[in-house]
Amino acid sequence: MNSTRNIINDKVSEYLNSFYKGVTEELTDFRLKAEAENVPIILKETESFLNTFLAIIKPTKILEVGTAVGYSASFFAETTEALIYTIEKDEEIYNKAKLNIENLGYKDKIFNYVGDGTEVIKSLENEGIRDFDLVFIDAAKSHYKDFLDAALPLCSKNAIIIADNVLFRARVASDEYDEKGRHKTNIKKLREFNEYINDKERFNTTIIAVGDGLSITVLK
Ligand SMILES: C[S@@+](CC[C@H](N)C(=O)[O-])C[C@H]1O[C@@H](n2cnc3c(N)ncnc32)[C@H](O)[C@@H]1O
C-alpha cells in the first residue's frame, strides 16, 4: 500500500465518482489544472458530498483554514450565497489563490488572508469578524484542534465545523497503514482531534469515510 491509499474500496470509489460533475466548466478546468500540478485540493467525492450538504445547510458566512490555490473557496462561492474568509499560510500560494479567485470573478465573495490559521483567526476576532455558520478545516493536520479552538468564539450558535482528512489515508484508524512510521505526529494529533470533537457534552459529531475522512460537528 502507498500514500495514495483509498480509505474505502477502490471500486466503490470509482463507482461513486462516475456520478461526479464539476459545478461549472471553469471549476472543472480549475480542478484539472490543480490535479495536474499535484496541488492537494478537495477530492471529487468530498466535493460531491459538500455540494449536497451545502444545499441543505445554506451557510451565510464560511471560515476556511487552508486555501491552497483557492479551489474549495471558489467552489463554496459558486454553490452558496455565503461570504468566504479563507486563510493560507504560504505567501506564494496565497498570491496564486488571489489571482485565481479574481480571474473566476469571485473576489467580492472571497476574502483571502495570509498567515498561520490560528493567528489569523485571532486577528479576525480583533477585527470583529464573526458569526461564521460553517468552518472548513483543511490545513496542517497537527493543528486542527488549535484551528477549531481559535474559531469557536467566532462561530454562530449551532455552527457546523467540517474537517477534511481526519482519517488520513486510514492511518488514523490503524498504525499498520503507516508502514514506515513517517506520520506518527500527524496520526497522534488527528486522533486527539477526533477524540476532542467526539466530546458529546459539547459537540454532536459524525466522522464519515468520504474522500480522506470528513468530520462534521454541530456545536451544542
Ligand atoms: C490541503 S491544502 C488546502 C486545499 C483547499 N482547501 C482546496 O480544497 O482547494 C492545505 C493548505 O493549507 C496550507 N497550510 C498549512 N498549514 C497552515 C496553517 N497553519 N495555516 C494556514 N494554512 C496552512 C498549506 O500551505 C496548503 O496550501
The ligand as an ORCA input file, in Angstrom:
! r2SCAN-3c Opt
* xyz 0 1
  C      -4.991     20.566      1.503
  S      -4.474     22.153      1.109
  C      -5.979     23.063      1.033
  C      -6.844     22.712     -0.141
  C      -8.011     23.613     -0.349
  N      -8.866     23.663      0.835
  C      -8.831     23.101     -1.529
  O      -9.538     22.086     -1.361
  O      -8.764     23.718     -2.599
  C      -3.771     22.708      2.603
  C      -3.210     24.128      2.566
  O      -3.070     24.558      3.924
  C      -1.931     25.398      3.997
  N      -1.488     25.447      5.401
  C      -0.677     24.585      6.073
  N      -0.544     24.954      7.343
  C      -1.302     26.045      7.521
  C      -1.565     26.896      8.628
  N      -1.024     26.669      9.832
  N      -2.395     27.937      8.448
  C      -2.964     28.183      7.239
  N      -2.729     27.419      6.149
  C      -1.920     26.377      6.285
  C      -0.937     24.728      3.062
  O       0.061     25.656      2.647
  C      -1.840     24.229      1.933
  O      -1.877     25.153      0.869
*
